[in-house]
């Protein structure tokens, strides 16, 4: 296996490169439903953060696009990473464990921040790199020709990462390219970007990615793992709705509503006091009587920004 992972630090291109080269979505999931873009490329110089829309859905020095799954349970079900364009496999790496990165793991990673992954060379100096793939899932080999859309492996949690996702880096003649605006222009005025994608992608600015019910306020680790949801019954000590979200900005409001057969159980609005890449909020009510009424229960979690609903997801359950 070639060791090509250091090239992830190449500079961001600012010249016009858009042409015949185009990319397919590199993950086998439905954007804005079963997966989302957690981070765009950071286009700002210095410590500032700016994505191609002049938003802040990135972090300092991020040189790629992160296609993320809501929870670890979604990763364990197996979601394929796909070749974004046809080409020849230049390098692969497998064997690194899937686990949430901690600073104490730096020595173990030893420069292999990308984790398990694949590098593909394309025509006319283009290259794509796929990082953080699932251990044991790499399905291609060095020197192999691959077609656009061909499975390369699965989304994982290897290398320097704290959530299951595919990090895709695009390069042209060695320079890192933003696939959402390859010509280097910022789209602060709302003008359409000249993206490399062969079809328009949904817009991402933050949102709700997982909603469920439980009998108590869940632990955040269990929420991220996808194991916090618990079936409710008439004797549950409480009724709690919770939502996992991403891309929150200071001032955003998370609105949680839970209703039952006798009407509203809880409605709460919680404002974020700082920007958060991922976060969860919960609201609920303890049982006051001998049991919860039989019937249908429905919960909704919304992310509201500047008075506008940005995203929402719902969950329902029937107590018999």
N, C-alpha and C positions, 0 to 999 in steps of 0.2 A: 504493500500500500504506500503510495506517495504521501509525503508530508507537505501539504500545501496550505495549511491552515493559517499561517502567519499573514497571508495576503489579505486577510479580512481587514487590516488596518490601512489599506490603500486610500488615497485621497479621493474626495468627491469630485466628479467631473462637472465642469461648468460650460463645456462647449456643446454644440449641437451634434447629437448622435442618432436621433430618431431617424429611422429609415424603414427598410423591409423587415427587420427583425421584430418579432412579436412574441408575447408570452401567454401561455394558458395559466389558469389558476392552478397552483402547485399542490393542492390538497383536495382529497375526495370527501368534501363535506359542503354543506350549503351555507354560504356566507350570510351572516345576519340571522341565522337560525340555529344551526348546530355548531358553528364556529364563527370567529370574528377576527378582525385585525386589531391586535392589542397595541402595536407600535408601528408607526411609519419610520422612515429615515429621518434623522436629525440633520437639518440643512443649515443650522446656525453655526457661525464661527464662535470659538470661545465657549464659555460655560452656559450660554443661553440655549434654549431648546425651541426649535421651530420646525414643524412638518411642512409639506409642500403647499398646504392650504393656509399657512401661517398660524396654524393651531399648535397645540402642545401635546398631541398624542404621540409622544416619543420620549427619549431621554438623552442626556448629553453624550454625544459621540456615537449614537446608534447608527450603524451603517447597513441597514437592511430593512426588511418588512417581516413582522411577526404574525403568522397565522395561528391563532390560539384556539384551544378547546376549553370549554367551560370548567371541567373538573378532571381529576385523575381517573375517575370511573370511565369517562368518555375515552380517555387514552387507552385504558385497559381493554376496551371493546375493540380497538384496532381501527385506526383511520389512516388510509394510505397517503403517502407523499408521492406526488406525480412529477415527472419531468416537465418543466415549464416550456421546453422547446426541444426539438430533436438535436442530437449531437453524439459525442463520444465521451464516455466516462474517463475522466483524467485521474481521479483518486477516490478512494473510499476509506472509511474507518468504521469499525464496529467493536463491540466488546466493553464499552464504558457503561457503567450502571445507570439506571434511571432513578434519580433521587433529587429532592429539593436541595439546591446548592446552599452551602453555608460557607462563611469566610474561612472556617477551619479546613475546608476542602481544597484550598488553593494549591497546597503542595502536591496533593494527589492528582489534580488536574494538570499541573505542570505545563501550562501553555496550550492545553487542548480545550480551550473554552468552547469551541464549536461542538464538542461531544462527538457522537457518532454522526457520520454524514457522508455526502457525496459531492464531488465537483464534476461538472460537465462542461466540456469545450464545445462551442457552437461555431458556425461559420462567421467570417469577417471580424474575428477578434472578440466575439462575445463569450461570456462565461457565466454560469450560474452555480451557486454553492448552497447546499441544503444542510442545515445544522440541527442539533438536538434530537436526532432521530432515535427511535426505540432500540434498545439493545437486542441484538439478534435478528433484527428485521431487514437489514440491508440485503436487497434482492438483485443487485447488479455488481459487476466486477470491472476493474481497471481495463481499459481498452475496448470495452463492449459498446456497440452502437445502440442507442436508445431512440425511440420515437417520442414525440410530444404526447403527454398523457400517460406514458408507460409508468407503472408503479416502480418506485425506487426503494421503498421500505415503508415505515410507519412513523407518524408523529410520536415523539417521545419526550423524555425529561433528562437527557444526558448532557454532560458538560456544565457550563456556567449558566444555569437557568433555575427559576423558582416556580415555573408553571409549565404545563405541557403545551408545546407549540413547535412549529417549524419556523426557523429563521432563514429567510431567503435573501442572499446577497447576489446582486447582478453587477457584472463588470464589463467594460469595453476597453480593450487594449490596456488592461491592468487597472483602470480607474473605476472606482465605485460609482454606479449609476442609480439614480432614483427611478424605479419603473413607473412611478406615477407622474413624473415630470422630468424625462431624461434630458431635456435641453437646458436644464439649470434654472429656469424661471420660477419665481414664487407666484402663487396664484391668490394673492391677498385681495385682489379685486373681484374674485368670484369667476374669472374667465375660465373656460374649459382648459384642462391640462392636455398635453399631447402625450398621453400615456402609452407605454409599450404593450399593455394588455390587449389581447385580440377581441375582447368584448368589455363594455363598461362594467366596473365593479361597484357594489353598493358603497355609499359614503359611510365612514365610520368616524364618530366623534365622541364615543363613550356610550355605554348602555347597560341594560340588565341582561345577564347571560344565564342565570339559573335561579329558579324560584321553587320553593317547596314549603310544606307544612311540617310541623313537629310538635311534640308535647311539652317542649321546654326550649329556652334560648339555646341554640346549638353552639358548639365550639367551632372557632374559625377554621381550624385544621380539618375538622370533619366536613365543613361546608366546601372547602376547596377540594377535598378528596371525593366529594359527591356521595358521602355516606350519612349526611346529617338528616335527611328526610326520614320521618318515621310515620307509619300508618297510624292514624288517629282512631280512637274508639270512644264509646260513650263515657268511659272511665278515665280518659286522659286527664292528667292533672292540670293541663293548660292547653290553649289553642294558640299556636305561634305561627306566623308567616314570616319567612325570611327571603332575602334576595341577595345574590352575588352579582356584583357590577364591576365595570372597568372604566377607565378614562374619566374619573370624577374630577371636577374642578371646584375650587373654593366657591361657595355660594350655591352650588347645585342642591336640589332638594330630592330626597328619596321619599316617595309617598307609598305607604303600605296600608292596604285595606283588606279586611277579612269580614265576610258576611256569612250568616248561617240561616237555617230555616225560619228563625224568628227575627231576622233583621241583622243590622250591623253589629259585629262583635268588637271590632277595633278599627280606627282610622288614625294614622299618625304620620306627620310630616317631619322628617329629620334633615337638617341642613348640614352640609359638609363645611368644616372650618378650615380645610386645606385640600390641595389637590392630592388624589390618590390613584395609583395605577390600577389597583384592585382593592375591593373592599366589600363588606357585607353589612346589612342592617336588618334588624328583626323587631317585630312588635307582636304583642299578644295579650291574652287575658287568662287569669287563673279561673278554674272551674269554681263556681260559687254554690251550685246545687249538688244533688247526688249524682247527676250524670248530665252529659250534653244531650240536647234534643236530637232525636233521629231526623235524618234528612240530608239535604245537600249543602255543602260548604264550599265557598268560592273565595279565592284570594288573588289580589293583583298587586304587583310592585311596579312603580313608575319612577323613571329618572327624569326630573324636570330641570331645565336650564333656562334662565332668564324668562321664566313664565311659560315656556314652551315644552310640551312633552317630547323628550328626546327618544325614549324607549320604554317599553313595558312588556311584561310577561305575566301570565296568569296560571293558576293551578286550582284544581277542584277535587273534591272527595265526597263520598256519601257515607254517612254513618247509618248502619242498619240495625 
